[in-house]
């Protein structure tokens, strides 16, 4: 268990975004067949522009999960005064399925970091039952912890993050 959480601690996901938890469910997030999200992996924003496939591998069809994707480094890692920025929220995902079977409460917003290297964190919570969760009024200054507490969600059951930074335009070579 400690080896599973270690990258989340080193990446400051545990501490800044969520509290330590017991990973009891496996979650796979992938942007296409060759771009599986693993802790600390770096992606170009253009490769994560479209909504990923998030698969919950655990529980059963009577278990429901909520998936939240946030960027805790907005507008920049040295002064993240908009912490956290909500990129995606899906609720009522049945166990052993993917996010497309849930209710998309907040539509996917592709990562577009402006300054520095940003972390994009996927957090999966187990719900007590099927429930209606209301979208926050704004994407900025979202709090994963506060959201979980306000909606009676338990500690996370899975989490993973990737890094991305601003993509520079290709430079033209002088002739």
N, C-alpha and C positions, 0 to 999 in steps of 0.2 A: 504494500500500500504506500509506504513512504516513497518508493521509487516512482510511483505514478504521480504523486503530488510534488515531487522535488522541482520539476521544471516550472510548475505554477508558482512555487515559492520564489525561485530564482528570478522568474519573470515578473515578480511582484503582483501577480494576479491575485494570489492569496495574500491578503493584507490590504490591498488597495481597492479591489473590486468585490471579493467574496471572502468569507471566513474559511478556515480549514474544514474539510469535510471528508467523509468516507466515500470513495468512488465505488458505488455499488451497481452502476449501470454502464454499459459501454455505449459510447456515442461516436459515430463516424461522420465527419463533415468533409465533403469533397466538392471541388469546383471542376467537374468533369472527371474522367477516369484516371488522369495522371496527376491530379493536384489535390491529394488528400492533405487535410490540415493536420499538422503535428505541432506540438508545442515549440514555439520559437522559429518555425520555418518562415522564410521570407517569400512574399509574393509581390509581383508588380500589380499596381491597382488595375491595370487593364485585364489581368488574368482572373480577377475576382469581381468583375463588374456585374456579372449575372448571379442571381440567387443560387446558392449552393444546394446540394442535396444533403440533408442532415438525417441520419438514420439512428433510431433508438434501438439498441439491441439488449433488451432486458424487459422484465415485467411480462405482462400479457395484454390481451386486447381489452381487459377491464381496468388496466392501469392507465393513467393519463399523465402527460408531462407538459411542461412549459419550457420553451427555448427562448433565450434572450441573447442577442448579439450586441455588444457595446464596444465603443472606443473610449478608454479611460484617459486618453492623451490629447484631447481637443482643447484648444487649437494647436498646442504643441506640448511635447513631453516636459519641457522645462517650466511651463506655466499652464497647467491644464485646468483653467478656471471654468470651463464648460463641463468638466468631468461629471458624469459620464455622458457620452453621446450615444443614443439608442439607434442602432442600425436595422434591427429586425426583431419581431416578437411573434411567436406562434404558440398558441395554447391548445389544450385538449388533444395532444398528439397521443394516439393509442400506442401502448407498448408494442415492441417488435415491428413497428412501421417507420415511415419517415415523415418529415414535417409536412409534406403535401397532404397528409391525411388529417392534419390539425386545422385550427382556425387562425388564419393570418390576421393578427390584431393590428400590427404595424408592418407595412410593406417593406421589403428589402431595399435598403439604400446602399449603393456601392461605396466602398471606401475611397476617399479622395484626400489623403493626408496632404497638408500644405507645408508643414515645417517638421523636420525631424522624423524619427522612426516611431510609428504608432503601433500599439498592440490592439488587435481585434479579437475580442474574447467571446466565445460561445459558452453559455452556462445553461445546464439542463436541470430543472427542478421537477420533482415528483409531486403531483397534485394529490390531495386527499380524495378528490372525486372530480367528475366533469364539472366545470364551473365557468362562469362568464367573467372575464377579466376586461377591464376598461383600458383603452389606450391612454397613455399620458397626454397631457395638453401640449407638451413640447418634447422634442427629442433631446434637447440639451439639458444638462444638469439632472439627468436621470440617475437614480441610485438603484442598483441591482438589489442591495440589501434592503432598502426601504420598500421597494416593490414586492419583494418576497414576504416581508413582514406584513404589509398591508393586505396581501392576498392569501395569507395563511399557508404559504408554501414552506416546505421544510428546507433544511440545508441543501445545497446542490447535491446531485447524485453523479454528475459528470461535468467536466469543463475542459476546454482546449482553446489555444490561442495561436494566432499567427502575427507576424510583423509585416508592415508595409511602409514604404516611404514614397514621397513624391517622385513621379516618373518624369525624367527630363526628356524633352524632345530630342530626337536624333540631330546631331550637329551636321550641318552641310559642310562638305569639304570644299575649300576654295580651289578653283581651277587655274 
